[in-house]
């Protein structure tokens, strides 16, 4: 029997040089140079019109004018102050349920306890800007169309009473750089500015919200105008309620959810007195009730508010040297009730500590302002 041929030895695979070999670096560099030469050879000669179908960069809008710092419109770039401006679209599209949660987008803004107004006790809703003087009594002044909204008794701010659908923008001046508003603006100013009512298009809006913890809210607003365009009205109403969340990480038998409920309504009337003078009058009512984590700890607040502003521009500004003027009157009547308790270490019982059964407070004020010069 013939012998079988011996098997052929396996061919060794050719070795591939590693990518780190100097030869590959040279090849890669040559390819880059060739690519540049090729792309430059296809470039359009001078004088040739090239059509570019790529999307154009959006036009950058000009920065908004800020009026809070000096009480007259100025470009923020010319101010020696740090300012934040929230436009109407940012306020309207924010997912937050309250205005203070929306303003937290500013790094300088926070409430005293750093929790939102839906869960914080009203006496802990003072505003702190840049952490200057954080306390329940706000060290920053909060204004609505130039009128203070800080509580006349404790200085805190009831954020649930402020309308949001009618705001055109919110300006925040950080730090003590707004002396035009007096000593109450130690930490800065938060100014809420309503949209102009005269010449506004008639219309309305209705909203409804449902969420976790049996959260429900509804709101409605409407703008009306007379055929002569000399008078316009804005109606605004809202209601909110939630069963709330528990305020402690390990709740005991005495702990209950921090429920909250509030209702508010307002009416604004704008009248064109003359071609250069307008009158704006506002009346609003607000009521809030909330729990603070135990059966005994609860609080409630009510407020009635009215204001009137007469503003205009002289027909001949050069004759008087005044370019704009305004006079404002306002009055506020508020009542506050609150109970506090001491909870034992096991969180199974509470002992009443205080009963502020009636804390009435009133406030009234007036201001006159004139602007002249450029």
Secondary structure as the mmCIF struct_conf table of DSSP 4:
data_model
#
loop_
_struct_conf.conf_type_id
_struct_conf.id
_struct_conf.beg_label_comp_id
_struct_conf.beg_label_asym_id
_struct_conf.beg_label_seq_id
_struct_conf.end_label_comp_id
_struct_conf.end_label_asym_id
_struct_conf.end_label_seq_id
HELX_LH_PP_P HELX_LH_PP_P1 UNK A 2 UNK A 18
TURN_TY1_P TURN_TY1_P1 UNK A 19 UNK A 20
BEND BEND1 UNK A 21 UNK A 21
HELX_RH_AL_P HELX_RH_AL_P1 UNK A 22 UNK A 41
TURN_TY1_P TURN_TY1_P2 UNK A 42 UNK A 42
BEND BEND2 UNK A 43 UNK A 43
HELX_LH_PP_P HELX_LH_PP_P2 UNK A 44 UNK A 45
TURN_TY1_P TURN_TY1_P3 UNK A 46 UNK A 47
BEND BEND3 UNK A 54 UNK A 54
HELX_LH_PP_P HELX_LH_PP_P3 UNK A 55 UNK A 64
STRN STRN1 UNK A 65 UNK A 66
TURN_TY1_P TURN_TY1_P4 UNK A 68 UNK A 70
BEND BEND4 UNK A 71 UNK A 72
STRN STRN2 UNK A 74 UNK A 75
HELX_RH_3T_P HELX_RH_3T_P1 UNK A 76 UNK A 78
BEND BEND5 UNK A 80 UNK A 81
STRN STRN3 UNK A 83 UNK A 87
HELX_RH_AL_P HELX_RH_AL_P2 UNK A 88 UNK A 93
BEND BEND6 UNK A 97 UNK A 98
HELX_RH_AL_P HELX_RH_AL_P3 UNK A 99 UNK A 103
TURN_TY1_P TURN_TY1_P5 UNK A 104 UNK A 105
BEND BEND7 UNK A 106 UNK A 106
TURN_TY1_P TURN_TY1_P6 UNK A 107 UNK A 108
STRN STRN4 UNK A 109 UNK A 111
TURN_TY1_P TURN_TY1_P7 UNK A 112 UNK A 113
BEND BEND8 UNK A 114 UNK A 115
TURN_TY1_P TURN_TY1_P8 UNK A 117 UNK A 119
BEND BEND9 UNK A 120 UNK A 120
HELX_RH_3T_P HELX_RH_3T_P2 UNK A 122 UNK A 124
STRN STRN5 UNK A 127 UNK A 129
TURN_TY1_P TURN_TY1_P9 UNK A 130 UNK A 133
BEND BEND10 UNK A 135 UNK A 137
BEND BEND11 UNK A 139 UNK A 140
STRN STRN6 UNK A 141 UNK A 144
TURN_TY1_P TURN_TY1_P10 UNK A 145 UNK A 146
STRN STRN7 UNK A 147 UNK A 148
BEND BEND12 UNK A 150 UNK A 150
TURN_TY1_P TURN_TY1_P11 UNK A 152 UNK A 154
HELX_RH_3T_P HELX_RH_3T_P3 UNK A 159 UNK A 161
BEND BEND13 UNK A 162 UNK A 162
TURN_TY1_P TURN_TY1_P12 UNK A 165 UNK A 166
STRN STRN8 UNK A 167 UNK A 174
BEND BEND14 UNK A 175 UNK A 176
HELX_RH_3T_P HELX_RH_3T_P4 UNK A 179 UNK A 181
HELX_RH_3T_P HELX_RH_3T_P5 UNK A 183 UNK A 185
BEND BEND15 UNK A 186 UNK A 187
STRN STRN9 UNK A 188 UNK A 194
HELX_LH_PP_P HELX_LH_PP_P4 UNK A 195 UNK A 196
TURN_TY1_P TURN_TY1_P13 UNK A 198 UNK A 199
HELX_LH_PP_P HELX_LH_PP_P5 UNK A 200 UNK A 202
STRN STRN10 UNK A 203 UNK A 211
TURN_TY1_P TURN_TY1_P14 UNK A 212 UNK A 214
STRN STRN11 UNK A 215 UNK A 225
TURN_TY1_P TURN_TY1_P15 UNK A 227 UNK A 228
BEND BEND16 UNK A 229 UNK A 230
STRN STRN12 UNK A 231 UNK A 242
BEND BEND17 UNK A 247 UNK A 250
TURN_TY1_P TURN_TY1_P16 UNK A 253 UNK A 254
STRN STRN13 UNK A 255 UNK A 255
STRN STRN14 UNK A 260 UNK A 272
BEND BEND18 UNK A 274 UNK A 276
STRN STRN15 UNK A 277 UNK A 291
BEND BEND19 UNK A 293 UNK A 293
STRN STRN16 UNK A 294 UNK A 294
BEND BEND20 UNK A 295 UNK A 296
STRN STRN17 UNK A 298 UNK A 312
BEND BEND21 UNK A 315 UNK A 316
HELX_RH_AL_P HELX_RH_AL_P4 UNK A 317 UNK A 320
BEND BEND22 UNK A 321 UNK A 321
STRN STRN18 UNK A 322 UNK A 343
TURN_TY1_P TURN_TY1_P17 UNK A 345 UNK A 346
BEND BEND23 UNK A 347 UNK A 348
STRN STRN19 UNK A 350 UNK A 372
#
